[in-house]
């Protein structure tokens, strides 16, 4: 796990050496163990290394192939690198690293090496013979790539900070992306929160040849289902789910440094820890956050799992008195604005301070195994739509919740949907601030579709070939999962130089589960198919507990310990030209007065946004 950066100079009027060093210095936290550079007259590659596999200096990057033709920089892990290496018997390897296996695979197969790879990755290869730069991002978008291009150059990096560190790109807010953030708590593909800086889409590659940039998608989660499996036998389906998840966990244990796991006490993280105990050697190291506010504390469930699987368990007690100091550290670590992720930072920091460098996470289980209420809600809406027709359904849905509550506004938004498909329903399921409220709190009067709405509409027709619950999962991967969940996991764990690995984002597992019929996946209780597939691995008190989620008691803290912090930043953002300051501050007062219609997240997004803009000098 590392940080990568690069420059392709079309006009050769840029000082490459100092520029690439500024870019990698801005991401030093991603790779504190070593840095390295490759620079010639037209390109520069920079790397910050966090040593995980092959700790020797021989594995420092950039790495050249044995002919000297190719140079590679790589962020991530290729979990099946040993299997791929066996397919390359003629290559004279000089290290035991997965990076050199990746380089050898590219030297043999070119871009056709991508289907062989199982892992999370963003890698860049410079071909000195063809004078071609090739950049690829993993299928699920676990590892980020940001880039900027104009007539003179092309820049890329693992973080916005890396691109901004070049000193070439002005730090100006992308207002369309800010609107997206206030709507969904994150910014989706292809935009970023900075004008001119774009995100490479998951499962895509960039080729730069003769000063021309081409982008190609090599894998699509919405590709037509092609799983060769008989889904008529539910028992075999469950056995296959278990085997694929077991494989995913086992692959992610490959490491030359000690590793641990995030453990919230929920089904997903407990499943990962249980399988770690089953396939690994030695006692798993587990970490959880505990709170003094008992209604938010999940540490009791984590303790149950720890005892069952005999883990070396560690608990971080988060007291409000010291939380503000940790919050500031987390927000300073934030590369791109996010309404969530502080919990990931706090537990990641505790894991790193314990001496570990790698941790497995249970993120992704809800999205894959229908763990959220709207999975069942969508099935119900589709049932009624098939009987009544979309138009009558939408009017009935809106009539369920009258008034101006957030729920009512979401339901009313559905009235404008062209049909009842997940393409149009999902944005309302995930929206934080309704368009009406956003128009009141800002000076925007913009009725254009959001970036998320545009991406869902562009999904191929093959989406409709999937079972309905899988259609919701695909929408989740297109939206919240990729742009909030995975992005937060990456930026907040890497802020403390910790590598997070997510077994539920194994593409073999995902492709299979998406093909499973709804009748097997329908959750009579939370994530029933996952639990049954694990065949008694998890105790009943964890399986049938009330779903809580790994949450901090923000609504309590914002009115007490964090009140001054929030108020200061709200007053500052109220002065910005795109904010209706009077309405925003009045909305804050309603929150303080315990108005139940005002949700803490609606306020918190403005606090976070202002902090991020100030910290990064964003205009």
Buried (B, 14 or more C-beta within 10 A) or exposed (E): BBBBBBBBBBEEEBEBEEBBBBBBBBBEBBBBBBBBBBBEEBBBBBBBBBBBBBBEEEBBBBBBBBEEBBBBBBBBBBBBBEEBBEEBEEBEEEBBBBBBBBBBBBBBBEBEBBEBBBBBBBBBBBBBEEBBBBBBBBBBBBBBBBBBBEEBBBBBBBBBBBBBBBEBBEBEBBBBBBBBBBBBBBBBBBBBBBBBBBBBBBBBBBBBEEBEBEBEEBBBBBBEBEEEEEBEEBEEBBEBBBEBBBBBBBBBBBBBBEBBBBBBBBBBBBBBBBBBBEEBEEBBBBBBBBBEBEEBBBBEBBBBBBEBBEBEBBBBEBEBEEBBEBBEBBBEBBBBBBBBBBBBBBBBBBBBEBEBBBBBBBBBBBBBBBBBEBBBBBBEBBEBBEEBEBEEBBEBBBEEBEEEBBEBBBBBBBEEBEEBBBBBBBBBBBBBBBBEBBBBBBEBEEEEEBBBBEBBEEBEEEBEBBBBBBBBBBBBBBBBBBBBBBBBBBBBBBBBBBBBBBBBBBBEBBBBBBBBBBEBBBBEEBBBBBBBBBEEBBBEEBBEBEEBEBBBBBBBBBBEBBEEBBBEBBBBBBEBEEBBBEBBBEBBEEBBEEEEBBBBBBBBBBBBBBBBBEBBEBE
